[in-house]
Amino acid sequence: MLNQLEELASAFVIAEMKTDLAHDFNHILRVVKTAKELCEQERAASEIVTPAAWLHDCFSLPKNHPDRTNSSKYAADKAVQFLSEINYPEKYLEPIHHAIVAHSFSANITPRTLEAKIVQDADRLDALGAIGIARCMQVSAKLERELYSTDDPFCQLRLPDDEKYTVDHFYKKLLLIADSVNTESAKLEAKKRTQFMLNFLKQLNLEIMSNNG
């Protein structure tokens, strides 16, 4: 059942999703891979986790869209419609819908099930580490944000403003993600990836200070 589902979901996502550079098909593939690993480690229901991971961004509004907070709900509705059309077992549709709705940062919905926690964790892990840094840069370039504040690059004496500065996004959101993941397996991985980001910021600081003479 899942093998056929994955083939159909892959084709559906490629045909239907309209994304920004940071939410492309490779993002889907990474989230699916991570979600499967977490699902196995946490002994969750793959019949829910796998389709939810494949379809979690089948609809996605831009980061600066005024209706961004409802993006995951639109994705969940679209996903369930697709799953119904391919006759996926009805008993899984509601928990899949919930897992997709709850995955989003902007929706601010607490996941009620283990499967929803796993999909949320898999998506959040993709905002960390080397991939997380690269995706942050992609989004910031699209939104034309400056790289850092000349006066206080690392938010030591001010609140982070990630509407204006890319590096500020680390302090406002990315470095806090590890504290928000749900499962023990994800917590371990989030800690590793967060340390990588801290090392990146440390190196960036050295290079900025060197250039400032």
QUILINCOR-V460842 format. One record per residue. RES is the residue in three letters. SS is DSSP state (2 for helix, 1 for strand, 0 for the rest). PSI is psi as a letter, one per 30 degrees, with the letter a starting at -180 (999 if undefined). Layout:
RES;SS;PSI
RES;SS;PSI
This chain:
MET;0;e
LEU;2;e
ASN;2;e
GLN;2;e
LEU;2;e
GLU;2;e
GLU;2;e
LEU;2;e
ALA;2;e
SER;2;e
ALA;2;e
PHE;2;e
VAL;2;e
ILE;2;e
ALA;2;e
GLU;2;e
MET;0;k
LYS;0;j
THR;0;l
ASP;0;l
LEU;2;f
ALA;2;f
HIS;2;h
ASP;0;a
PHE;2;e
ASN;2;e
HIS;2;e
ILE;2;e
LEU;2;e
ARG;2;e
VAL;2;e
VAL;2;e
LYS;2;e
THR;2;e
ALA;2;e
LYS;2;e
GLU;2;e
LEU;2;e
CYS;2;e
GLU;2;e
GLN;2;e
GLU;2;f
ARG;0;h
ALA;0;l
ALA;0;j
SER;2;f
GLU;2;f
ILE;2;e
VAL;2;e
THR;2;e
PRO;2;e
ALA;2;e
ALA;2;e
TRP;2;e
LEU;2;g
HIS;0;f
ASP;0;h
CYS;0;f
PHE;0;k
SER;0;k
LEU;0;l
PRO;0;l
LYS;0;e
ASN;0;g
HIS;0;k
PRO;0;f
ASP;0;g
ARG;2;e
THR;2;f
ASN;2;g
SER;2;e
SER;2;f
LYS;2;e
TYR;2;e
ALA;2;e
ALA;2;e
ASP;2;e
LYS;2;e
ALA;2;e
VAL;2;e
GLN;2;e
PHE;2;e
LEU;2;e
SER;2;e
GLU;2;f
ILE;0;g
ASN;0;h
TYR;0;k
PRO;0;k
GLU;2;e
LYS;2;f
TYR;2;f
LEU;2;e
GLU;2;e
PRO;2;e
ILE;2;e
HIS;2;e
HIS;2;e
ALA;2;e
ILE;2;e
VAL;2;e
ALA;2;f
HIS;0;f
SER;0;k
PHE;0;e
SER;0;f
ALA;0;f
ASN;0;h
ILE;0;k
THR;0;k
PRO;0;k
ARG;0;f
THR;0;l
LEU;2;e
GLU;2;e
ALA;2;e
LYS;2;e
ILE;2;e
VAL;2;e
GLN;2;e
ASP;2;e
ALA;2;e
ASP;2;e
ARG;2;e
LEU;2;f
ASP;0;f
ALA;0;g
LEU;0;l
GLY;2;a
ALA;2;e
ILE;2;e
GLY;2;e
ILE;2;e
ALA;2;e
ARG;2;e
CYS;2;e
MET;2;e
GLN;2;e
VAL;2;e
SER;2;e
ALA;2;e
LYS;2;e
LEU;0;g
GLU;0;h
ARG;0;k
GLU;1;l
LEU;0;e
TYR;0;l
SER;0;k
THR;0;e
ASP;0;e
ASP;0;i
PRO;0;e
PHE;0;g
CYS;0;h
GLN;0;e
LEU;0;g
ARG;0;l
LEU;0;k
PRO;0;k
ASP;0;i
ASP;0;g
GLU;0;f
LYS;0;e
TYR;1;k
THR;2;e
VAL;2;e
ASP;2;f
HIS;2;f
PHE;2;e
TYR;2;f
LYS;2;e
LYS;0;e
LEU;2;e
LEU;2;f
LEU;2;f
ILE;2;e
ALA;2;f
ASP;2;f
SER;0;f
VAL;0;l
ASN;0;e
THR;0;l
GLU;2;e
SER;2;e
ALA;2;e
LYS;2;e
LEU;2;e
GLU;2;e
ALA;2;e
LYS;2;e
LYS;2;e
ARG;2;e
THR;2;e
GLN;2;e
PHE;2;e
MET;2;e
LEU;2;e
ASN;2;e
PHE;2;e
LEU;2;e
LYS;2;e
GLN;2;e
LEU;2;e
ASN;2;e
LEU;2;e
GLU;2;e
ILE;2;e
MET;2;e
SER;2;e
ASN;2;f
ASN;0;f
GLY;0;999
